[in-house]
Amino acid sequence: MTTYRVSEAAALLGVSDDTLRRWVEAGRLSTATEGGRTVVPGAGLAALAESLADSPDREQNRAASVSARNRLSGIVTRVVRDRVMSQVEVVCGPYRLVSLMSTEAADELGLEPGVRAIASVKSTNVVVERP
């Protein structure tokens, strides 16, 4: 299972570490302990990222100032595969991006909900990479 340190999880969501810790304390996100450190399970982070992408106040997040032409770090929230093509949804701060790619590419990248990814946006194409 993919896990993230609190600071990594906060950066992926475009919020401060303190905000993420408050969400944990409020029960909005679960954590675990790994090697003496608090970590956030990737699947839970993906679910929270998906709900934040749908929230009306998402423009207030720190990541809202990122140019749409940049490479955007985020977390995979959904992967729909068939024999030839896959649809990959990535939440990058306040942005939800969808990329269509070959299933072979999605498998090679190990894309699944909770995995960190980078979406490279150029014109109408979204390219997903693993950091």
Backbone as CSV, one residue per row, in Angstrom:
resi,resn,N_x,N_y,N_z,CA_x,CA_y,CA_z,C_x,C_y,C_z
1,MET,0.849,-1.178,0.000,0.000,0.000,0.000,0.895,1.243,0.000
2,THR,0.555,2.212,-0.835,1.284,3.464,-0.900,0.913,4.339,0.289
3,THR,1.929,4.921,0.947,1.689,5.849,2.057,2.488,7.124,1.820
4,TYR,2.071,8.195,2.494,2.719,9.492,2.366,2.966,10.088,3.745
5,ARG,4.096,10.785,3.909,4.327,11.556,5.124,3.300,12.693,5.142
6,VAL,3.032,13.236,6.310,2.036,14.297,6.450,2.363,15.468,5.526
7,SER,3.626,15.873,5.457,4.004,17.011,4.610,3.785,16.706,3.131
8,GLU,4.052,15.469,2.708,3.821,15.078,1.310,2.332,15.101,0.987
9,ALA,1.530,14.554,1.895,0.081,14.510,1.691,-0.486,15.930,1.605
10,ALA,-0.021,16.810,2.489,-0.497,18.195,2.473,-0.128,18.880,1.159
11,ALA,1.094,18.662,0.690,1.525,19.274,-0.570,0.688,18.779,-1.746
12,LEU,0.365,17.496,-1.756,-0.454,16.944,-2.837,-1.853,17.554,-2.863
13,LEU,-2.372,17.886,-1.684,-3.705,18.474,-1.600,-3.691,19.996,-1.720
14,GLY,-2.491,20.596,-1.663,-2.388,22.049,-1.761,-2.796,22.764,-0.494
15,VAL,-2.575,22.113,0.670,-2.894,22.720,1.963,-1.655,22.669,2.855
16,SER,-1.704,23.337,3.986,-0.580,23.311,4.922,-0.587,22.011,5.725
17,ASP,0.573,21.692,6.302,0.677,20.525,7.183,-0.323,20.637,8.323
18,ASP,-0.462,21.841,8.876,-1.372,22.053,10.005,-2.821,21.767,9.615
19,THR,-3.210,22.186,8.421,-4.572,21.912,7.961,-4.801,20.412,7.861
20,LEU,-3.830,19.700,7.289,-3.976,18.256,7.165,-4.071,17.604,8.542
21,ARG,-3.257,18.049,9.486,-3.317,17.495,10.854,-4.676,17.761,11.503
22,ARG,-5.240,18.939,11.263,-6.576,19.243,11.794,-7.617,18.304,11.189
23,TRP,-7.489,18.011,9.914,-8.423,17.079,9.269,-8.289,15.687,9.862
24,VAL,-7.068,15.288,10.192,-6.849,13.982,10.833,-7.521,13.969,12.204
25,GLU,-7.291,15.032,12.996,-7.888,15.119,14.337,-9.412,15.129,14.281
26,ALA,-9.964,15.711,13.221,-11.422,15.784,13.068,-12.010,14.489,12.505
27,GLY,-11.150,13.536,12.163,-11.623,12.267,11.635,-11.904,12.270,10.141
28,ARG,-11.485,13.323,9.470,-11.723,13.430,8.028,-10.747,12.571,7.219
29,LEU,-9.618,12.210,7.835,-8.573,11.432,7.167,-7.906,10.547,8.200
30,SER,-7.659,9.292,7.827,-7.010,8.375,8.772,-5.501,8.357,8.535
31,THR,-4.768,7.976,9.575,-3.319,7.853,9.481,-2.898,6.515,10.072
32,ALA,-1.625,6.206,9.878,-1.030,5.001,10.458,0.378,5.368,10.898
33,THR,1.030,4.452,11.585,2.416,4.669,11.995,3.285,3.679,11.235
34,GLU,4.345,4.201,10.634,5.255,3.387,9.835,6.678,3.811,10.192
35,GLY,7.422,2.913,10.800,8.788,3.254,11.190,8.863,4.411,12.176
36,GLY,7.866,4.517,13.046,7.843,5.591,14.038,7.312,6.918,13.516
37,ARG,6.942,6.986,12.241,6.426,8.221,11.644,4.944,8.072,11.335
38,THR,4.240,9.174,11.421,2.835,9.189,11.033,2.771,9.269,9.517
39,VAL,1.992,8.363,8.923,1.823,8.351,7.472,0.340,8.326,7.123
40,VAL,0.040,8.765,5.919,-1.331,8.794,5.416,-1.448,7.732,4.327
41,PRO,-2.374,6.781,4.460,-2.571,5.777,3.410,-3.020,6.446,2.105
42,GLY,-2.437,6.004,0.994,-2.728,6.601,-0.300,-4.188,6.520,-0.701
43,ALA,-4.844,5.397,-0.424,-6.252,5.246,-0.813,-7.132,6.266,-0.089
44,GLY,-6.887,6.477,1.199,-7.651,7.465,1.958,-7.382,8.879,1.476
45,LEU,-6.116,9.143,1.136,-5.752,10.461,0.619,-6.433,10.707,-0.725
46,ALA,-6.496,9.674,-1.562,-7.157,9.801,-2.866,-8.637,10.120,-2.685
47,ALA,-9.285,9.463,-1.736,-10.708,9.715,-1.484,-10.929,11.157,-1.014
48,LEU,-10.068,11.637,-0.118,-10.187,13.017,0.356,-9.918,13.987,-0.785
49,ALA,-8.906,13.708,-1.607,-8.583,14.582,-2.740,-9.765,14.689,-3.694
50,GLU,-10.427,13.570,-3.921,-11.591,13.559,-4.805,-12.713,14.428,-4.230
51,SER,-12.954,14.325,-2.914,-14.011,15.139,-2.304,-13.638,16.620,-2.314
52,LEU,-12.353,16.934,-2.154,-11.919,18.334,-2.183,-12.054,18.919,-3.582
53,ALA,-11.816,18.100,-4.607,-11.930,18.585,-5.982,-13.367,18.970,-6.306
54,ASP,-14.320,18.343,-5.615,-15.735,18.641,-5.848,-16.255,19.773,-4.968
55,SER,-15.444,20.245,-3.989,-15.932,21.258,-3.047,-15.906,22.649,-3.671
56,PRO,-16.872,23.501,-3.339,-16.950,24.822,-3.951,-15.867,25.794,-3.500
57,ASP,-15.168,25.524,-2.387,-14.166,26.471,-1.892,-12.748,26.092,-2.314
58,ARG,-12.599,25.243,-3.313,-11.271,24.762,-3.674,-10.366,25.858,-4.223
59,GLU,-10.911,26.955,-4.751,-10.066,28.030,-5.265,-9.301,28.736,-4.150
60,GLN,-9.672,28.514,-2.898,-8.983,29.145,-1.786,-7.705,28.408,-1.414
61,ASN,-7.447,27.242,-2.007,-6.244,26.476,-1.699,-5.007,27.134,-2.287
62,ARG,-3.865,26.894,-1.668,-2.590,27.444,-2.079,-2.253,27.074,-3.524
63,ALA,-2.616,25.889,-3.987,-2.247,25.418,-5.320,-3.032,26.095,-6.435
64,ALA,-4.025,26.916,-6.099,-4.838,27.554,-7.129,-4.028,28.522,-7.975
65,SER,-2.847,28.957,-7.528,-2.047,29.910,-8.278,-1.118,29.255,-9.295
66,VAL,-1.147,27.934,-9.410,-0.283,27.217,-10.345,-0.810,27.359,-11.763
67,SER,0.068,27.642,-12.717,-0.330,27.755,-14.112,-0.787,26.413,-14.653
68,ALA,-1.827,26.422,-15.477,-2.360,25.187,-16.051,-1.383,24.548,-17.023
69,ARG,-0.356,25.264,-17.484,0.601,24.694,-18.426,1.760,24.004,-17.724
70,ASN,1.782,24.015,-16.432,2.875,23.394,-15.678,2.679,21.895,-15.526
71,ARG,3.742,21.267,-15.022,3.641,19.882,-14.567,3.038,19.953,-13.174
72,LEU,1.952,19.261,-12.959,1.232,19.349,-11.698,1.358,18.045,-10.920
73,SER,1.892,18.127,-9.700,1.978,16.956,-8.828,0.616,16.684,-8.228
74,GLY,0.269,15.417,-8.148,-1.022,15.080,-7.581,-1.094,13.631,-7.159
75,ILE,-2.315,13.174,-6.987,-2.564,11.808,-6.543,-3.643,11.195,-7.442
76,VAL,-3.414,9.953,-7.844,-4.374,9.245,-8.681,-5.596,8.912,-7.822
77,THR,-6.785,9.259,-8.320,-8.011,8.982,-7.572,-8.846,7.878,-8.207
78,ARG,-8.620,7.604,-9.503,-9.412,6.577,-10.170,-8.699,6.112,-11.431
79,VAL,-8.763,4.819,-11.697,-8.242,4.250,-12.942,-9.277,3.268,-13.477
80,VAL,-9.748,3.511,-14.704,-10.695,2.608,-15.361,-9.959,1.996,-16.543
81,ARG,-9.776,0.665,-16.498,-9.013,-0.032,-17.536,-9.926,-0.889,-18.409
82,ASP,-9.584,-0.975,-19.696,-10.140,-2.024,-20.536,-8.954,-2.680,-21.243
83,ARG,-9.196,-3.459,-22.270,-8.095,-4.210,-22.894,-7.043,-3.312,-23.524
84,VAL,-7.455,-2.189,-24.112,-6.533,-1.352,-24.873,-6.235,-0.020,-24.183
85,MET,-7.264,0.660,-23.689,-7.107,2.012,-23.138,-7.502,2.068,-21.667
86,SER,-6.927,3.059,-20.972,-7.263,3.309,-19.569,-7.572,4.788,-19.389
87,GLN,-8.513,5.070,-18.485,-8.846,6.444,-18.107,-8.293,6.657,-16.703
88,VAL,-7.421,7.653,-16.552,-6.762,7.918,-15.269,-7.169,9.302,-14.783
89,GLU,-7.729,9.360,-13.566,-8.090,10.637,-12.949,-7.048,10.980,-11.900
90,VAL,-6.548,12.222,-11.943,-5.540,12.692,-11.006,-6.042,13.998,-10.395
91,VAL,-5.987,14.123,-9.077,-6.306,15.387,-8.413,-4.990,16.041,-8.027
92,CYS,-4.780,17.244,-8.555,-3.562,18.020,-8.325,-3.980,19.313,-7.641
93,GLY,-3.876,19.353,-6.300,-4.366,20.522,-5.570,-5.848,20.684,-5.855
94,PRO,-6.266,21.846,-6.361,-7.688,22.064,-6.620,-8.150,21.547,-7.984
95,TYR,-7.233,20.966,-8.764,-7.559,20.548,-10.124,-7.794,19.050,-10.228
96,ARG,-8.822,18.656,-10.974,-9.076,17.250,-11.303,-8.805,17.091,-12.785
97,LEU,-7.820,16.253,-13.130,-7.443,16.038,-14.516,-7.712,14.598,-14.908
98,VAL,-8.123,14.394,-16.138,-8.390,13.058,-16.650,-7.509,12.843,-17.873
99,SER,-6.833,11.708,-17.911,-5.966,11.363,-19.031,-6.371,10.010,-19.590
100,LEU,-6.377,9.903,-20.917,-6.594,8.629,-21.587,-5.230,8.154,-22.080
101,MET,-4.897,6.926,-21.766,-3.609,6.358,-22.182,-3.800,4.873,-22.419
102,SER,-2.792,4.262,-23.017,-2.890,2.824,-23.227,-2.875,2.117,-21.871
103,THR,-3.561,0.999,-21.809,-3.567,0.204,-20.577,-2.162,-0.288,-20.270
104,GLU,-1.390,-0.573,-21.300,-0.005,-0.994,-21.106,0.791,0.094,-20.377
105,ALA,0.620,1.361,-20.773,1.323,2.464,-20.121,0.871,2.620,-18.670
106,ALA,-0.437,2.536,-18.431,-0.958,2.660,-17.066,-0.401,1.549,-16.181
107,ASP,-0.319,0.331,-16.742,0.234,-0.795,-15.977,1.720,-0.602,-15.701
108,GLU,2.481,-0.152,-16.703,3.921,0.073,-16.528,4.200,1.136,-15.470
109,LEU,3.344,2.166,-15.413,3.508,3.226,-14.418,3.000,2.811,-13.042
110,GLY,2.275,1.700,-12.973,1.730,1.250,-11.695,0.643,2.171,-11.177
111,LEU,-0.147,2.736,-12.083,-1.166,3.702,-11.682,-2.358,2.994,-11.055
112,GLU,-2.701,3.458,-9.855,-3.854,2.963,-9.103,-4.213,4.038,-8.098
113,PRO,-5.451,4.041,-7.583,-5.833,5.070,-6.613,-4.864,5.116,-5.432
114,GLY,-4.452,6.339,-5.089,-3.538,6.530,-3.970,-2.089,6.701,-4.365
115,VAL,-1.752,6.493,-5.645,-0.373,6.611,-6.110,-0.101,8.054,-6.519
116,ARG,1.067,8.549,-6.178,1.478,9.893,-6.556,1.793,9.911,-8.051
117,ALA,1.413,10.998,-8.727,1.669,11.122,-10.162,1.890,12.593,-10.506
118,ILE,2.443,12.822,-11.675,2.630,14.173,-12.195,1.863,14.262,-13.504
119,ALA,0.999,15.254,-13.626,0.266,15.477,-14.867,0.940,16.625,-15.615
120,SER,1.380,16.350,-16.823,1.977,17.379,-17.675,0.917,17.825,-18.660
121,VAL,0.547,19.091,-18.582,-0.537,19.608,-19.413,0.058,20.467,-20.521
122,LYS,-0.268,20.118,-21.748,0.146,20.914,-22.901,-1.008,20.895,-23.880
123,SER,-1.571,22.051,-24.142,-2.710,22.182,-25.036,-3.839,21.282,-24.564
124,THR,-4.294,20.352,-25.374,-5.405,19.483,-24.972,-4.931,18.128,-24.485
125,ASN,-3.626,17.914,-24.375,-3.082,16.624,-23.951,-2.646,16.654,-22.488
126,VAL,-2.970,15.607,-21.742,-2.500,15.449,-20.382,-1.646,14.196,-20.341
127,VAL,-0.368,14.355,-19.970,0.547,13.231,-19.878,0.786,12.943,-18.399
128,VAL,0.617,11.697,-17.968,0.791,11.325,-16.567,2.110,10.592,-16.419
129,GLU,2.919,11.000,-15.423,4.210,10.400,-15.139,4.268,10.008,-13.669
130,ARG,5.167,9.133,-13.319,5.449,8.818,-11.915,6.688,9.592,-11.515
131,PRO,6.718,10.230,-10.321,7.907,10.976,-9.885,9.067,10.052,-9.582
